[in-house]
Amino acid sequence: ENRPAELIAKYIDSQLRSGNKGGSEVEVETLLDRVMVLFRFINGKDVFEAFYKKDLAKRLLIGKSASYDLEKLMIAKLKSECGSQFTNKLEGMFKDID
């Protein structure tokens, strides 16, 4: 039941990693928009948040993020979808590394 939430988080992680062989930021942004459509249908948003938070921490700590702008864009998308309560910890992670 929680598998879709985990898989969506892992897919986003793969797209936001610096080793990603994907295209431009615009293409990744389009992909993130599509992922958000799927995200609306998953039940385990808390499960998604746990996986996403762990993956984001890894990307930030070991410098594997393809783009901080894309990371912040994704958090903004999550915020507009789920509210600021959902993204407080994620936004805090950026403040911690600055």
Beta strands, then each sheet from edge to edge (+ up, - down):
end
